[in-house]
Amino acid sequence: MDKNKEKDLLDTYKLWADSFMEDAPVDQLDDIASPDIMGYGTTTEESVFGIDQVKELCLLGQEQKKHLEDYKYSLDIVKKQYFNDEKGAVIVAEIDLSYTFNNVKAELPLRISTVLFFESGKWKVVHWHGSVGVESEGDTWHKDELKRENERLQKKVDEQTNELRQSLENLKATQAQLIQSEKMASLGELTAGIAHEIQNPLNFVNNFSEVNNELIDEMNQELDKGDTEEAKAISADIKQNLEKIYHHGKRADSIVKGMLQHSRSSSATKEPTDINALCDEYLRLSYHGLRAKDKSFNATLKTDFEDKLKKINVIPQDLGRVVLNLLTNAFYAVNEKKQQNPTDYEPSVSISTKTVGKYLKITVKDNGNGMPQPVVDKIFQPFFTTKPTGKGTGLGLSMSYDIITKGHGGELKVETEQNEGTEFIISLPI
């Protein structure tokens, strides 16, 4: 064959290969391909008829290639054959293609057979066909190849499953740490209030102990004088003081037990509980806790407890956490509004209990700024918080919701009006 004609053939083939393997302009196909070109690629969707479909296929390949890493290839012409008095040619090329996608490295050996005709002094591609080599001899139906591919995919699935399993374990561990941190944070809210509350009964114990010590000296003096009547009167005073010491000692003991119960993990054991006493206790503890941090803060505390309310079965330490969290948020809300210096504003937080049908309702209400509807829609979602960074984890209300709904089979709802205040309503089945 004439050398110039052969050079034109190879140049045309080079442009043809670049259209698929490189980002060459697809418009050049008009000069090197027949308008009614047809061909088959290496996948089922790569069957095209006509120059426009070839252009679409090339553009699709260029777009997909943008997502590949370490893309490279080598092309080697292994056979050239002429026919029809050198007006036609078949070029067979082997292509070694490699790339990385989603951290998976792929290597693809291809064989492309291309048919070109010499028309009007130009070589033009009229047909091509691509194939992927079978990796083992005698595997006409690609069974071994498919088996190896399935094994490779299974291995990848197993690796990703292990990674997901480990991620899940790490997530559970992190979740447990966050929940414990939230519990300790709520315990911290109690600490100052407990210190204030426990000081009162301890003062009574100390004072009555001193008084009893003096009364015993007086009683001994009266006994020495032989005045047994006066000694009996003094002993009655001592006994009365001891009863007061016992009463206030039990009060201090109940505060300490409540603190320990609040700090330990839930036993998930329900027990008959005086809800009025629990609510009253946490109201004062949370208020004094905030006062210990900010001496300038004051608020009106209101209680409206149902008379002769029977004990109901709850997990006291869990319910205590919920009540404490709602009260702490309420005090935070009224304190935030107070700092905005509104005219004639008096911070107020109230807690009430009421039996409604088969449910006991505990309502915590404040006259703070309230919440907009977008906030209300997310208020019980984990990690959602309206507090500044470092002031809240966003786990408190989420945990409270789970404790009431999942742990006690009840409901936790919120009603709010902007600039007027917020109500959180706990409904517990009796």
C-alpha positions as CSV (number, residue, x, y, z in Angstrom):
1,M,0.0,0.0,0.0
2,D,1.1,3.5,-0.7
3,K,2.9,4.9,2.4
4,N,0.9,8.2,2.4
5,K,-2.3,6.2,2.2
6,E,-1.2,4.0,5.1
7,K,-0.2,7.0,7.1
8,D,-3.6,8.5,6.5
9,L,-5.1,5.2,7.7
10,L,-3.1,5.3,11.0
11,D,-3.8,9.0,11.5
12,T,-7.5,8.4,11.1
13,Y,-7.4,5.5,13.5
14,K,-5.5,7.6,16.0
15,L,-8.2,10.3,15.9
16,W,-10.9,7.6,16.2
17,A,-9.2,6.1,19.3
18,D,-8.8,9.5,20.9
19,S,-12.5,10.2,20.5
20,F,-13.2,7.3,23.0
21,M,-10.1,7.1,25.1
22,E,-9.2,10.9,25.4
23,D,-11.3,14.1,25.7
24,A,-11.0,14.8,22.0
25,P,-13.7,17.0,20.4
26,V,-16.5,14.8,19.1
27,D,-17.0,17.0,16.1
28,Q,-13.9,15.5,14.5
29,L,-15.9,12.3,14.0
30,D,-17.7,14.0,11.1
31,D,-14.4,13.8,9.1
32,I,-13.3,10.3,10.1
33,A,-16.6,8.3,10.5
34,S,-19.3,7.3,8.0
35,P,-22.7,8.9,8.7
36,D,-24.3,5.5,8.9
37,I,-21.6,4.0,11.1
38,M,-22.6,1.2,13.4
39,G,-20.8,-0.6,16.2
40,Y,-20.8,-2.5,19.5
41,G,-18.9,-1.7,22.6
42,T,-18.0,-3.9,25.6
43,T,-21.3,-3.4,27.4
44,T,-24.9,-4.1,26.3
45,E,-25.8,-0.4,26.1
46,E,-22.9,0.4,23.8
47,S,-24.7,-0.5,20.5
48,V,-25.0,2.5,18.2
49,F,-26.2,3.2,14.7
50,G,-25.4,6.5,13.1
51,I,-22.8,9.3,13.7
52,D,-25.1,11.1,16.2
53,Q,-25.3,8.1,18.5
54,V,-21.5,7.7,18.4
55,K,-21.1,11.3,19.4
56,E,-23.5,10.7,22.4
57,L,-21.5,7.6,23.4
58,C,-18.2,9.5,23.3
59,L,-19.7,12.4,25.4
60,L,-21.1,10.0,27.9
61,G,-17.7,8.3,28.3
62,Q,-16.0,11.7,28.8
63,E,-18.5,12.7,31.5
64,Q,-18.1,9.4,33.3
65,K,-14.3,9.6,33.1
66,K,-14.4,12.8,35.3
67,H,-15.3,10.6,38.3
68,L,-12.3,8.2,37.8
69,E,-8.9,8.5,39.5
70,D,-5.5,7.3,38.2
71,Y,-7.0,6.9,34.7
72,K,-4.5,5.6,32.2
73,Y,-4.3,3.2,29.2
74,S,-2.0,1.8,26.5
75,L,-3.0,0.9,23.0
76,D,-1.2,-1.6,20.8
77,I,-2.2,-2.4,17.2
78,V,-1.8,-6.2,16.9
79,K,-3.1,-6.7,13.4
80,K,-3.8,-4.8,10.2
81,Q,-5.5,-6.4,7.2
82,Y,-6.5,-4.9,3.8
83,F,-9.2,-6.1,1.5
84,N,-11.2,-5.1,-1.6
85,D,-8.1,-3.9,-3.5
86,E,-6.9,-1.9,-0.4
87,K,-10.1,0.1,-0.3
88,G,-11.0,-1.5,3.0
89,A,-9.0,-2.2,6.2
90,V,-9.4,-4.0,9.5
91,I,-7.4,-2.9,12.5
92,V,-7.3,-5.0,15.6
93,A,-5.9,-3.3,18.8
94,E,-5.4,-4.4,22.4
95,I,-6.0,-1.8,25.1
96,D,-4.9,-2.1,28.7
97,L,-7.1,0.2,30.7
98,S,-6.9,1.0,34.5
99,Y,-8.5,3.4,36.9
100,T,-9.7,3.8,40.5
101,F,-13.4,4.5,41.4
102,N,-14.7,4.8,44.9
103,N,-11.3,3.5,46.2
104,V,-11.6,0.4,44.1
105,K,-8.9,-0.2,41.6
106,A,-10.0,-1.7,38.2
107,E,-8.0,-3.1,35.4
108,L,-9.7,-3.8,32.1
109,P,-8.1,-5.6,29.1
110,L,-10.0,-4.7,25.9
111,R,-9.8,-5.8,22.2
112,I,-11.2,-3.5,19.6
113,S,-11.7,-4.4,15.9
114,T,-12.3,-1.5,13.6
115,V,-13.4,-1.6,9.9
116,L,-12.5,1.4,7.7
117,F,-13.3,2.1,4.0
118,F,-11.4,4.5,1.7
119,E,-14.0,6.8,0.1
120,S,-13.4,10.0,-1.9
121,G,-9.8,10.1,-1.0
122,K,-10.4,9.6,2.8
123,W,-10.4,6.8,5.3
124,K,-13.6,6.5,7.3
125,V,-14.7,4.2,10.1
126,V,-17.8,2.2,9.1
127,H,-17.9,-0.4,11.9
128,W,-16.3,-1.4,15.2
129,H,-16.7,-4.0,17.8
130,G,-15.2,-4.2,21.3
131,S,-14.7,-7.2,23.6
132,V,-13.3,-8.0,27.0
133,G,-11.0,-11.0,27.2
134,V,-11.8,-14.1,29.3
135,E,-9.2,-14.6,32.0
136,S,-9.0,-18.4,31.6
137,E,-8.8,-20.8,28.8
138,G,-11.8,-22.9,27.8
139,D,-14.2,-20.5,29.6
140,T,-16.4,-19.9,26.6
141,W,-19.4,-18.8,28.6
142,H,-17.4,-16.7,31.1
143,K,-18.4,-18.9,34.0
144,D,-15.0,-18.8,35.8
145,E,-14.8,-15.1,35.1
146,L,-18.2,-14.4,36.6
147,K,-17.3,-16.6,39.6
148,R,-14.1,-14.6,40.2
149,E,-16.0,-11.4,39.9
150,N,-18.7,-12.5,42.3
151,E,-15.9,-13.5,44.8
152,R,-14.3,-10.1,44.4
153,L,-17.6,-8.3,44.9
154,Q,-18.4,-10.6,48.0
155,K,-15.1,-9.7,49.5
156,K,-15.7,-6.1,49.0
157,V,-19.2,-6.4,50.5
158,D,-17.7,-8.3,53.5
159,E,-15.1,-5.5,54.0
160,Q,-17.7,-2.8,53.9
161,T,-20.0,-4.8,56.2
162,N,-17.1,-5.1,58.7
163,E,-16.5,-1.4,58.4
164,L,-20.2,-0.6,59.0
165,R,-20.3,-3.0,61.9
166,Q,-17.3,-1.3,63.5
167,S,-18.7,2.2,62.8
168,L,-22.0,1.0,64.5
169,E,-20.1,-0.2,67.5
170,N,-18.2,3.1,67.7
171,L,-21.5,5.0,67.3
172,K,-23.1,3.0,70.1
173,A,-20.1,3.7,72.4
174,T,-20.2,7.4,71.6
175,Q,-23.9,7.4,72.2
176,A,-23.5,5.8,75.6
177,Q,-20.8,8.4,76.5
178,L,-23.0,11.3,75.4
179,I,-26.0,10.0,77.4
180,Q,-23.7,9.6,80.4
181,S,-22.4,13.1,79.9
182,E,-25.9,14.4,79.7
183,K,-26.8,12.6,82.9
184,M,-23.7,14.1,84.7
185,A,-24.6,17.5,83.3
186,S,-28.0,17.3,84.9
187,L,-26.4,16.1,88.1
188,G,-24.2,19.2,87.9
189,E,-27.4,21.3,87.7
190,L,-28.5,19.7,91.0
191,T,-25.3,20.1,92.9
192,A,-25.6,23.7,94.0
193,G,-29.3,23.3,94.8
194,I,-28.5,20.2,96.9
195,A,-25.8,22.0,98.8
196,H,-28.3,24.8,99.7
197,E,-31.1,22.3,100.5
198,I,-29.0,20.0,102.6
199,Q,-27.6,22.9,104.6
200,N,-31.0,23.6,106.2
201,P,-31.6,20.2,107.9
202,L,-27.9,20.0,108.9
203,N,-28.2,23.4,110.6
204,F,-31.3,22.1,112.5
205,V,-29.4,19.0,113.5
206,N,-26.4,21.0,114.7
207,N,-28.5,23.6,116.6
208,F,-30.8,21.0,118.3
209,S,-27.7,18.9,119.3
210,E,-26.2,22.0,121.0
211,V,-29.5,22.8,122.7
212,N,-29.8,19.1,123.9
213,N,-26.3,19.2,125.3
214,E,-27.2,22.3,127.4
215,L,-30.5,20.7,128.5
216,I,-28.7,17.5,129.6
217,D,-26.4,19.6,131.8
218,E,-29.4,21.4,133.3
219,M,-31.2,18.1,133.8
220,N,-28.2,16.7,135.7
221,Q,-28.2,19.8,137.9
222,E,-31.8,19.3,138.7
223,L,-31.3,15.6,139.5
224,D,-28.4,16.6,141.9
225,K,-30.9,18.9,143.6
226,G,-33.4,16.1,143.8
227,D,-36.0,18.0,141.7
228,T,-37.2,15.1,139.6
229,E,-40.2,16.9,138.3
230,E,-38.0,19.6,136.7
231,A,-35.7,16.9,135.4
232,K,-38.6,15.1,133.7
233,A,-39.8,18.3,132.1
234,I,-36.3,18.9,130.7
235,S,-36.1,15.3,129.5
236,A,-39.4,15.8,127.6
237,D,-37.8,18.9,125.9
238,I,-34.8,16.7,125.0
239,K,-37.0,14.0,123.5
240,Q,-38.9,16.6,121.4
241,N,-35.6,18.0,120.2
242,L,-34.4,14.5,119.3
243,E,-37.5,13.9,117.3
244,K,-36.7,17.1,115.4
245,I,-33.1,16.0,114.9
246,Y,-34.4,12.7,113.5
247,H,-36.9,14.4,111.2
248,H,-34.2,16.7,109.7
249,G,-31.7,13.9,109.6
250,K,-34.2,11.9,107.5
251,R,-34.7,15.0,105.3
252,A,-30.9,15.2,104.7
253,D,-30.8,11.5,104.0
254,S,-33.6,11.7,101.4
255,I,-31.8,14.5,99.6
256,V,-28.6,12.5,99.4
257,K,-30.5,9.4,98.3
258,G,-32.2,11.4,95.6
259,M,-28.9,12.7,94.4
260,L,-27.4,9.2,94.3
261,Q,-30.4,7.8,92.6
262,H,-30.3,10.6,90.0
263,S,-26.6,10.0,89.3
264,R,-26.7,6.2,88.9
265,S,-27.9,4.3,85.8
266,S,-31.5,3.5,85.6
267,S,-32.5,0.1,87.0
268,A,-35.7,0.2,84.8
269,T,-37.6,-0.9,87.9
270,K,-40.8,1.0,88.6
271,E,-41.9,1.7,92.1
272,P,-44.7,3.5,93.8
273,T,-43.7,7.2,93.9
274,D,-45.1,10.3,95.5
275,I,-45.2,12.5,92.3
276,N,-46.1,15.7,94.2
277,A,-43.1,15.3,96.5
278,L,-40.8,14.5,93.6
279,C,-41.9,17.6,91.6
280,D,-41.7,19.9,94.7
281,E,-38.2,18.5,95.5
282,Y,-36.8,19.1,92.0
283,L,-38.5,22.5,91.7
284,R,-36.6,23.9,94.7
285,L,-33.3,22.1,93.8
286,S,-33.3,23.4,90.2
287,Y,-34.1,26.9,91.4
288,H,-31.4,27.0,94.0
289,G,-29.0,25.5,91.5
290,L,-29.5,28.4,89.2
291,R,-29.4,30.9,92.0
292,A,-26.0,29.5,93.1
293,K,-24.7,30.4,89.6
294,D,-26.4,33.8,89.4
295,K,-27.2,35.4,92.7
296,S,-29.1,38.2,90.9
297,F,-31.6,35.8,89.5
298,N,-35.0,35.6,91.1
299,A,-38.2,34.1,90.0
300,T,-41.7,33.4,91.3
301,L,-42.2,29.6,92.0
302,K,-45.7,28.3,91.8
303,T,-47.1,24.9,92.6
304,D,-50.5,23.5,92.1
305,F,-50.5,19.9,93.2
306,E,-53.6,17.7,93.3
307,D,-54.7,16.9,96.8
308,K,-54.4,13.3,98.0
309,L,-52.7,12.2,94.9
310,K,-52.0,8.5,95.1
311,K,-48.6,7.1,94.4
312,I,-48.1,5.8,90.9
313,N,-45.5,3.3,89.5
314,V,-42.7,5.1,87.8
315,I,-38.9,4.8,87.6
316,P,-38.2,7.7,90.0
317,Q,-34.6,8.5,88.9
318,D,-35.7,8.7,85.3
319,L,-38.8,10.8,85.9
320,G,-36.7,13.0,88.2
321,R,-34.3,13.6,85.3
322,V,-37.2,14.6,83.0
323,V,-38.7,17.0,85.6
324,L,-35.3,18.5,86.4
325,N,-34.6,19.0,82.7
326,L,-37.9,20.7,82.0
327,L,-37.6,23.0,85.1
328,T,-34.0,23.8,84.2
329,N,-35.0,24.8,80.7
330,A,-37.9,26.8,82.1
331,F,-35.6,28.8,84.5
332,Y,-33.1,29.3,81.6
333,A,-36.0,30.7,79.4
334,V,-37.3,33.2,82.0
335,N,-33.7,34.2,82.9
336,E,-32.9,34.8,79.2
337,K,-36.1,37.0,78.9
338,K,-35.3,38.9,82.1
339,Q,-31.8,39.8,80.7
340,Q,-33.6,41.5,77.8
341,N,-35.0,44.0,80.3
342,P,-38.7,44.0,79.2
343,T,-41.0,46.4,81.0
344,D,-42.8,45.1,84.1
345,Y,-41.6,41.5,83.6
346,E,-41.6,39.1,86.5
347,P,-40.0,35.7,85.8
348,S,-42.4,32.9,86.8
349,V,-42.1,29.1,86.7
350,S,-44.8,26.8,87.8
351,I,-45.3,23.0,88.1
352,S,-48.7,21.3,88.6
353,T,-50.1,17.8,88.8
354,K,-53.6,16.7,87.9
355,T,-55.4,13.4,87.2
356,V,-57.3,13.4,83.9
357,G,-59.1,10.1,83.2
358,K,-56.5,7.3,83.3
359,Y,-53.5,9.7,83.1
360,L,-51.6,11.9,85.5
361,K,-50.6,15.1,83.9
362,I,-47.5,17.0,85.1
363,T,-47.2,20.5,83.6
364,V,-44.1,22.7,83.7
365,K,-44.9,26.2,82.6
366,D,-42.8,29.4,82.2
367,N,-43.5,32.9,81.0
368,G,-40.4,33.2,78.9
369,N,-40.0,34.1,75.2
370,G,-41.7,31.0,73.9
371,M,-40.6,29.2,70.7
372,P,-41.4,29.6,67.0
373,Q,-43.0,26.7,65.1
374,P,-39.8,25.6,63.3
375,V,-38.2,25.1,66.7
376,V,-41.2,23.3,68.1
377,D,-41.1,20.9,65.1
378,K,-37.5,19.8,66.0
379,I,-37.6,20.2,69.8
380,F,-37.4,16.5,70.6
381,Q,-34.8,15.6,68.0
382,P,-31.4,14.4,69.3
383,F,-28.7,17.1,69.4
384,F,-31.2,19.9,68.5
385,T,-30.8,22.8,70.9
386,T,-31.6,26.5,71.0
387,K,-28.9,27.2,73.5
388,P,-25.6,28.7,72.5
389,T,-22.6,26.5,72.0
390,G,-21.4,25.0,75.3
391,K,-24.7,25.7,77.0
392,G,-26.5,22.5,76.0
393,T,-25.9,19.2,74.2
394,G,-29.3,18.9,72.6
395,L,-29.8,15.5,74.3
396,G,-31.9,16.6,77.3
397,L,-35.3,16.8,75.6
398,S,-34.6,13.9,73.3
399,M,-33.7,11.7,76.3
400,S,-36.7,13.1,78.3
401,Y,-39.0,12.2,75.4
402,D,-37.7,8.7,75.2
403,I,-38.0,8.2,79.0
404,I,-41.6,9.3,79.0
405,T,-42.8,7.6,75.8
406,K,-40.7,4.4,75.7
407,G,-39.9,4.0,79.4
408,H,-43.3,4.8,80.8
409,G,-45.7,4.5,77.9
410,G,-46.8,8.1,78.3
411,E,-46.7,11.3,76.2
412,L,-44.6,14.4,76.3
413,K,-46.0,17.4,74.5
414,V,-45.2,21.1,74.2
415,E,-47.4,24.1,73.8
416,T,-45.9,27.5,73.3
417,E,-46.7,31.0,72.3
418,Q,-44.0,33.5,71.2
419,N,-43.3,36.2,73.8
420,E,-45.8,34.6,76.2
421,G,-44.2,31.4,77.4
422,T,-44.1,27.6,77.1
423,E,-45.8,24.6,78.6
424,F,-44.4,21.1,78.7
425,I,-47.0,18.5,79.6
426,I,-46.1,15.0,80.8
427,S,-48.9,12.4,80.6
428,L,-48.3,9.2,82.6
429,P,-50.7,6.2,82.6
430,I,-52.0,5.6,86.1
